[in-house]
Amino acid sequence: MPILKNREPVDLDIPEDELQQFRRYLRVYRRNEVIIREGDLSDVCTFLLRQGEIQISKQMGGNQQVLGKISAVNFFGEMAVVLNKARTATVVAADRIVAVYAFPNLSISALLANPKWGMMLVRRMADSMNDLHAKCEQLHLEIDRLRAEVYTLRAKSPAVKALTKTEPLLPIQ
């Protein structure tokens, strides 16, 4: 059964029984429509991307940087809800038609009760934490490399030694 989006019928590739069960959570977007805006506090939904692909981007150094894409079926937007924080990235529809279920904060327990979706959400959050851990390790390696470079420059140049003398290079714990 087609769904209406701006009074135009949209055919979705979602089983009818599932659609009937979750219709109240369904949101349909067209390409380039914003689903989540970085910094928003008002939206307390965790999203299940049910059809299509989304693009995630973040404001960095005054520019919008694309962080990646997520394809259906997958969760997104869960961290802001769980941590009760502002959205940390902008998410836009990357396909002609993108269908998502927007589950309000109070429905996370219902999501976890569905074994398939609950495990998918837990995996998504674990993957996010694993990615952050890997980035922290990379940053520590970069800090160590830069620290070694400063020590080398200090040894070679009295001017650099004088500039960095007032700021000791302490190891990061």
N, C-alpha and C positions, 0 to 999 in steps of 0.2 A: 504494500500500500504506500503510495507516495505521501511524503510529508510536505507541508507548505512552508516555503521560505520566501518572505516578501510577496506572498500570494502566488508564487510560482511553485508548481509541483517538483519535488526532488525525490528521485528514487534512491533508496538506501540499500546497501548490501548487508542488511542485518536481519536475522531470522525474526519472523513476525511475532512469535511468542515472546522473545526477548524484548522486542520493541514495545509490545503491550505492557510488559512488566515494568519497564524503565522509561516509558514515554515522558513521564513528568520531569525526568532529569535530562532529557534529550535537548541538545542545542546543535544547530546546523550552521556552518560557516562556509562562505565562499572564499576563494583564493584571496590572500592579502588582508582578510578581515582579522582584526586583533581579538584574540581570545583572552589573553592576560596582558596587562601593561605593567612593566617594571615600576615598582614603587607603590602600586595600589595596595590599599589596606582594606577596601570595602568588600572584596570577594573572598568568601571563606569556603570555597569549593575545592575539592580534589577532583581532578578530571580523569576520565577514562577515554582515551582516544579509541574510538570504535571503528572509524573508517577514515582513510586518507593519511596524510602526512602533515606534520607541523614543523615550523622552523622556530628555533629558540635563539634570541639575540640579547645582548646586554650592552648598556652604555659604558664605554671604556675610553678614557682619554678624549672625551668630547665626540666620539664616533660610535655608531651602532655597529657592534661586532657580532657576526653570526657565530654562535657556539656550536650549533649542530642541528640535526633533524631527528625527529622521532616518528616512526611509522606505527600504524595500528597493528595490533591491539597492545596498548601500553598506557601506563599511568603517567601523569605529569601534574605539577602544581601541588604536590603533596607536602613538601617541606614547609612551605609558608603556613599551611593549615596546622600541621603537627606542632610547629614551633611558635605559632601565633605571631608571625612576623610579616612584614611587607613582602610583596612579590619581588624576587631578585632578578627576574628576566622578563622580557617581552616574548610572547608566543603568538605567532600568526599562522593562519591556515596556509599551507603550501600547495594544496591540491585544489582542483576545481570545486570539489565538495568535501568538506571535513565534518564528520559527525562525532560528537563527544557526549558523554554523560557527565553532567556537572553535579557531583554529589556534595551536598552541604556538609559542613563540619560534623553535624550530629549523625551523619550516616556512615562515618568511617567504620564504626563497629559493625554495621550491616555489611559493608564491603568485606571486612575481615571474616565474617561468617560464611561468605561464599568461598569455598576452598580454592577454586581456581583463581579468582580475582584477588583474594586475600594473599595468596602466595605470590602472585604477580606484584602486588603492592609492596610486600615485604622485600622481595628480590630487587625491585626498583630502588627502594630506600637503601638497601645494602650496597647496591652498585654505586649509588651516589656517594655513600660514605667511603667506599673503596676508592673511587675516583679522587675524592678530596684527600685521602691519605696518600695516594700516589703523587698528587700535586705538591703536598707538603714535603714529601721526600725529595722531589725535584728542586723545590725552593731551598731546602737545606743544602743540597749538593751545590747549587748555584751560589749560595752564601759562602760556603767553604771555598769554592773556586775564587770568588771575588776577594775573600779574606787573604788567600794565598797570593793573589795578584798584588794586593796592597802591600803585603810584607815584602814581596819581591821589589816593588817600586820604591819602598822605603829604603831598602838596602842599596839600591842603585842611585837614588837621587836625594841629595840633602834637602832640596826644595820640597819634595813630596814628604820627606821625613818631618820637616818643620810644619807642614800643613796638617799632617795627621797625628802629630805628637800629642795634641790636646785631647784627642778622642781615642782612648784605648780600644783595641779590638778584642772584646771579650768573647769567649766561646758562647754560642747559643745553646741553652739547655733544652 
